Amino acid sequence: MQLENDIAQHLEQGEFLALATVIGRSGSAPRHAGAQMVVTRDFSVLGTIGGGQVESDVLAACLPVRKNGLARILHFDMTGFSPDADMICGGVVDILIERLTPGHLPLFREAAACRDRAAFGVWLVDLSDPASPRRTFHTDAASLPQAVLEQVRSNAAACIDLDGKHVYVEPLMHQGVVVLCGGGHVSFATGKLAHEVGFEVIAVDDREEYAAPTRFPFARAVHVLPEFRGLAEACGIGPEHYIVIATRGHSYDRECLAQAMRTTAHYVGMIGSKRKRDGIFSFLRSEGFAEADFGRVHSPIGLEIGAETPEEIAVSIVAELIAARRGLA
């Protein structure tokens, strides 16, 4: 996924591409529905649908589709593999291979713009005629059928039956924005790793030297906030944000947490021991926060892996962020 910009750049050059998309998956197949791979004019490959023999077979099938334009849906059943089958994941997967032409360029430009703004968008592919799928992109939720909106709310791609048609639905699943409260060593390592796995990053500190673009070159924004006031407003915190609280002092952590719990952030995590957490929670209870507010907070932050160094702690935090992105934390 997230290939819209790359696809648009190739279509702007007048290229014809082959796009392979996982449209159905069950069991332990390597990639979820929505995983994509593109084959370009010079046979370069962008993205992946899981590797191994399946990807090799799909790659071979992409070449004639790109040339003659007739789409295909390939079905792979990996549940009865043999020792030399190179399909050891198991599971079943269906993959649509379709040709993209320069005529698709406006759709991919619009999708790329929506993704850049973290705005609503959903791909629909009418598979009623599997050899000639009809791909469209939609940004007006009010105009979409209820069945499509239900699939969008699940934040997952899938095929559905819609008004007698078989339709693949793929919402734009934004990767999330990590807000780093504190610009120290742990925040730097966490932000760098979060960026590498697809999150956007915003860094915040009350000290200019720790909230500098040169310190966080991978961040989309860096803010200097005295006493961390105005956090939600400065960062525009909403449902796509993941707040990581790791300032240099308990009072600043408490201030950030109080602000974070008043937002609709998808995830709120605070670094520190259980004793520190309980002390901060006790103070905030006296300020009027309810138990339901604290139930949203991941603290101590991160998965328990015995991490000690900033880099190891970053691994534990980002692992938990990924789990939250996948609805598992």
N, C-alpha and C positions, 0 to 999 in steps of 0.2 A: 504494500500500500504506500501512499504518499508519493506516487510516481507522477502526479499530474504535471508538475513543472517540467520534469525531464521529457515526458511525452510531448508536451506542448512545444518544447524547443525543437524536437525532431520534426514534428508536423509543420512547424514554421518553415523548415527547409524543404518542404514538399515531399517528405518521406512517406512511405507506406510501412506500417509496423504490424507486428503480430503481438497481440496481448493475450496472455494466458492468465486466467483468474480461477482460483479455487472457489467454486460456487456451492459446493456441498461437501460435508465432512462428518464422519462418525468414527467412533473408536479412537485409537491413538495415532492417527495420521499426523505427519509432522507439522502441518500448517493449518490454521483455521480458515474458514471461508473469508474471502477478501484478500488473501495473499495473492500477489501478482508478480508476473515476470514479463518483460518486454524484449522482443527481438527486433533489432534495428536493421537498416539497410545494409550495413557492413557486417551483420551477424553478431554485433555486440549484444550482450545480455545485461539487462538492468533488472534488479530485484531477484527474488527467488520464491519458488513455491515449495521448497523443502529439500532440494538436493536429491542425491541418489539416483536410482534407476528411473523413478517416476519423472524427475525433472529432465533426465536425459531423453526419455521417450517423448515427453511433451515438447522439448526443444526440436526434436526431429519433425514432429507434427506441425510446428509453427511455420516451418519454411514453406510448404505448399500453401498453407492458409494465407500467409503474407503475399504469395504470388498470385493465387487465383481468387482469393476473396471469399471462398466458401468456408464458413465457420464449422467447427467440430466441437462436440462435447465428449471428452474421454472419461471413461470410468475405470478406476483402479481399485481392485479388491486385494488388500495386502494381508488378509486374515489367514490365508492358507499358504504362506510362503514356504519355499524350500530353502535349505541351507545356503544355496548359491544364488538366491533370488535378489539379494541386495535390497529387500523391502522389509526390513526387520521391525519397523515401527508397528505394523499391524494397522487395522482400521480400513475404512473405505473412503475414497475421495473422488469427486467429480470435478473436472476442469474444463472450463470453456476456453476455446481458442478462437479469437475473432481478429479480423483485419481492421486496423485503424487507418483512415485516410486523412488528407489535409482538411476534408470537410468536417471532421470531428474537432478541429482546432478550437472553435469558439466554446465548445463544451468543456474542454480541458483547461482553457484559460479561466473560465468562470469557476471551475472546481478548485483550481490552484489559488485563485483570489479568495475564495471562501475559506479554504484551509489556512491561508495566511492570516485571515481575520478571526479565525476560530469561529466562523459563522455557520449557521445551519445549511446543510446541503445533503442531497441523497441521490445516488445513481440508481436508475431503474434500467434493467435490460430485459426486454420482452423476448422470451425464448420460445414463443409459440411456433415459430419456424426455426429450428435449431441451426439450419444452414445460413440463415439471414437474420441474426439477432438485431433488435432495434434498441440502441443505447441512447438514453436521455438523462439530463441532469436537472434537478429541481431544487429551488431555494425557497419556495413559498409553501410552508407547512400547511397552511389553511386550505390549499388546493389539492392536497393529497388524500387518497382514500384512507379510511380508518385502519385497514389492515396494514398498509405501508407504515403509518405512524406508529402502530404497535411494534412493528419490527424495528423501527428507528429507536424507540424507547428502550429496546433491549440492548442497544449499542453493539449490535452484531449483524453481520451480513448473512443472508440466507435466501433460498428460493421460497416463494409463496405462490399460492393460487389466487388469482385476482380477476374477477369477472370473466371466468372461463379461460384465462390466459395463465401461462406459467411464467412468473416474473422473478428475476433475481434482484434483490434489494440490498444496496450497500450504502449505509450512511457514512458520511465523513466522520471518522472516529478520531477526534483530536487527541494528540498525545499528552496534553497537559502542560501546565506552566508551574514550575517549582519556584517558590518564593523563599529565598534564603534570608532568614533574619539573623544577621551576624555575618561578619566578613572574615572570620578567623580560618585556621587551618582546616578544620572539619568542614566548614561551609565551602571552602574552595574545592576540596577534594570531592565533596558531594555534588557540587554544581557541575564540575567537570565531567564526572561520571554520568550524572543525570542527563547532561547534554548529549553525551555519546549514545545513550539509549533512547533518544528521541524527544525528551522533554525540552521545552523552552525554559530559560532560567532568568530570574530577576534577583539581583543581589541588593541587600539593604544593610546599612550600618549607620551609626551616629557619628562615625569618624571618617573624615574625607580620605585618609590614607588607606582605609579598609573598604571604602565604597568608591573605588576608582575603576573606570573602564579598563585601564591597563592591568589591573589585578584580575578582573573577570572578563577576559576578551571573548569568552563564549556566551556571555549574558546578553539578552536582548535589551536590557535596561539595568541601570545601576542608580540607586537613590541614596542620598545622604539625608537621614531623618533625625533631627535632634531628639534624643530620648525615645526614638522609634515611634513618635507620635504621627498620626495620619497614615498608618501603614496601609489600611484597606483602600483609602482614597488614592494614594500614590501609585499603588500596584493594580488598582482596578479589580480587586479580588472578587471572583465569582465561582461558579460550580466547576470550572476547568482548572482551578488553582490547587496546588499542593503546598502547604505551608510547613517549612522546616525551621524550627526555632532553636537556634544554637548561638545565642549572644554570649558576651563575656561575663554576664552577671545575673544572679537570680532576679533582681528587680526588673531588669530589662526583659528577661524571659517571661516574667509575670505580665509585664505590660503588653508584650507581643501576643501572649496567649489570650489575654482578656479581649484584645481586638480581634484575634483570629476566631474566637468562639462566637463573635457577633456576625460573622460573615457566613456565606453559603459555600465556603471552600470545600472541595471534595475530600481533602485530607488535611488533618492538623497533627503535627508531631512535635514533641519537645524533648530535647536531649537532657540527660541527667539521671540521677538515681531515683529509686522509688521514694526515698525519704524527702528528697528535694521536691518531687512531684506532689507528694502528700501535703507538704508545707504550703506550696503554692495553691493547691486546690483548696486548702482550709481557708487561706486568706480570701480567695475569690468567692468562696461560699458566703463569707461575711459581706461581700460586695453585691450579693444578690444573684449569683449564678446558680443554676439548678443542676441536679445530678445528670440530667439528660445532656447538658452542655459538656460535662466532663466525659461522658460516654463516647464522645466524638474524638477524644484526644488519645493519640498513640504516645504513651510515655511510660517507661523509657523508650525512646524512639528506636526503630530498626529491629531487624530480626536478631535473635540471640545466637551469635556464632562465635562468641568469645573474642570479639574485635577489640584491639587495643590502639593501633596507630590510626591517625586521621584517615589514611587510605582504606584500612580495614573497616573502620566505622562507616565510611562512605559506602562501602559495599553493602553493609547491613542495612543502612538507611535506604539506598536506592532499590535494593531488593524488596523492601517493604513498599516503596512507592510503586514499583512495577506491580506488586500484588494488588495494591489498591486500584491501580489503573485497570487491572483485569477483573476487578470486583471480588477479590479474594481476601481483602483485608479491610 
